[in-house]
Amino acid sequence: MGKIANIPDSNDPRVVIIGAGFAGLKLARKLHKDKFQVVLLDRYNYHQFQPLLYQVATAGLEPSAISFPLRKIFQHQKHLHFRIAEVKRIDTDKNTIETDIGNLSYDYVVVAIGATTNYFGLQNVEANSLSMKSVPDALYIRNSILQHFESALNYETPEEIQHLLNVVIVGGGPTGVELAGALAEMKKNILPKDYPELDFSIMQIHLYEAGGRILTSLTEKSAAKALGYLKTLGVQVHLNTAVKDYDGQIVQVSDGSTVNSRTLIWAAGVKASTVLGFSVNAYGAANRLIVDEFNRVAGHEDIFAIGDVCQMITEDYPRGHPQVAQVAIQQGRLLAKNLLRLQLKKPLSAFHYIDRGSMATIGRNLAVANIFKTSWHGFTAWAIWSFVHLMSIVGVRNRFIIFINWAWNYVTYDQALRLLIKPKGK
Amino acid sequence: MGKIANIPDSNDPRVVIIGAGFAGLKLARKLHKDKFQVVLLDRYNYHQFQPLLYQVATAGLEPSAISFPLRKIFQHQKHLHFRIAEVKRIDTDKNTIETDIGNLSYDYVVVAIGATTNYFGLQNVEANSLSMKSVPDALYIRNSILQHFESALNYETPEEIQHLLNVVIVGGGPTGVELAGALAEMKKNILPKDYPELDFSIMQIHLYEAGGRILTSLTEKSAAKALGYLKTLGVQVHLNTAVKDYDGQIVQVSDGSTVNSRTLIWAAGVKASTVLGFSVNAYGAANRLIVDEFNRVAGHEDIFAIGDVCQMITEDYPRGHPQVAQVAIQQGRLLAKNLLRLQLKKPLSAFHYIDRGSMATIGRNLAVANIFKTSWHGFTAWAIWSFVHLMSIVGVRNRFIIFINWAWNYVTYDQALRLLIKPKGK
């Protein structure tokens, strides 16, 4: 395969950024225009705001509300070249990356490819469950759940109907908790109105967590509060309980019980995404690329990894930083400075994570938030959560559209986007 | 196959409405609650507002803005049963409809299945072109065009790039004209900013019309005005010129010329959609079901057809009414009254079409409108067009979201939704 077309040679060093998630996007926006030629590669032509994916899955937001076209962000910027591409391998000897649209030499390469769902070797679960890592994933969950409700109308027995209505979620992190809460709100406020022919009181929403508590990024007290909210909303939470197997119909649970459900959403863990070209020694836990305090991949002066894909072992974080947006953004921002320092032959700055806290929304007016050393819950936490998420999203238009949708849904107790829009020909 | 599940027997006569487009939806909403059991069937779970499909295709609106969940419209209504279903056949002897989810007996059945793209037997065109009859179609066009722009970056020669940027549209009706205008606006205002690496001055937008003029539903003068607008925007309009063949690369035109284009959008004509069970004699021109002045299908007392699918031959409309939303809505409304009259054994009212006029938007501040006997153009027509379309759409929320999007796009000269959201696994 030839060279990627239309990327001119430049006197400035070429930085190839693989991935336009929180880490890669922040770096690309901060890299000094006059000092580098930037090549940004991603599988999609948009940046996605993952923290609100669950609202796309539960018909509260449109994909476009949490997605932002990358070309719009980089309009007019001639030093930056964006391409939709799948990176296959980094040839560290020849300083070249190999992609499905051609090869490209680099002065620096930054791996910011994020993480993907970890099924921990459960092949049946992987084959039959739904994941929640991308906009297409979230839309697929929305369509799948709505399709099951529609199909339920075509069955006569309460058992068959119940199996179509039930939803099982695995993983007590923010994704699993927020999804379970949003579904419970739908069950309460919308579904009985939409389907007067179905008895939604038989619908079960199960949340399984293998560990002893949900939301480990929050304090024990806040997590307990969140657990209480989930139970109040009717979610059946099972702690210290793992899902072992799933054939598309019956969920096998570690305590020997089973649940009949046509929907299993797997949010139980992630592993780093991979790109070929690194030795086995470069990898730490769950596929993560081991980096030093400057996010340099071990053994390479010109290769960096930032965000979910990397593992930086420090005194405070002996198993690496949490794989969350804040770490990714802070690493992207620092690397922009460090690349400039490298050019100016100045010493690099080490990464120090500033943990601003963590939060999760369970339902209407129900959230928990730890911000620096303070704890909040209920309506206050919910208001903080809403404000912080609204302010974090890229683009005034998206912010405005989300605000309108939230205000509308809040006032009307309704999620307006219950549309089963199937791909053409399906 | 058994009976469609969960539809109870009723003392009220059962009206089965096939299709929830403008005609079927109006009828379902107007049918008297206490007098009928209504079963509404559609392939989708939403009503789509077709007049704005072209804005979904050109990234100006989200699918959800012009789609409305049917269950939301009929919340709480226990006399109405909506099902996602594909109707295969009407057994007129046994008074039964046969669908993919089961069979159902009827007292009255109303065929409101609309129209589909007519390729006039051009099989290569059908295989290689894009159509514009549904929300999935429009999204497919959006994705396809954006994908071609992205791919263009991977080619070196101006010819290869041009073939990817070119768009050929066939059909000078409102769909073709509005689509051509919207693409020309994108070419002018957005694409050069998004793709500073591409020279969009080489992009050609062709509009082919086999007849002697565009927009035959408008006056000669208004159509001439619209033609002028298109030319000003840089659209190459070819009248009296038909597209003969297309292999996915080269468009063969009736005047012997060819155009190299990877995109051909076919909006040249429609034919009625079909359901099995009627004799050959029941069909008129372009598959349309022949109906009397009460929309009764010839030879059947209990079967009606309304909207685009039917052909009612009257003195004023010797070839049937135009296949537009206004006719469909007015026929749906009248049939609701006539079904009640039938029950009350009163004489039926004949259909008289009130033609309120026709309009088309070509671009920013550029539209033409004929309203009753008056003619408008330019900014005034554009404002009227915007207001009428906004007020015609179902649902306050959709109206509001569209208004926000239009206002945003108007002020920023931007269409925000340039997202290539592909189905999972593609």
Interface residues (C-beta under 8 A of the other chain):
Chain A: I4 A5 N6 Y44 N45 Y46 E62 P63 S64 S67 P69 R71 K72 Q75 H76 Q77 K78 H81 R83 I84 I101 G102 V135 P136 D137 L139 Y140 L146 E150 L153 N154 Y155 E156 K193 D194 Y195 P196 E197 G395 R397 N398 F400 I401 I404 W408 T412 D414 A416 L417 R418 L419 L420 I421 K422 P423 K424
Chain B: I4 A5 N6 Y44 N45 Y46 E62 P63 S64 S67 P69 R71 K72 Q75 H76 Q77 K78 H81 R83 I84 I101 G102 V135 P136 D137 L139 Y140 L146 E150 L153 N154 Y155 E156 K193 D194 Y195 P196 E197 G395 R397 N398 F400 I401 I404 W408 T412 D414 A416 L417 R418 L419 L420 I421 K422 P423 K424
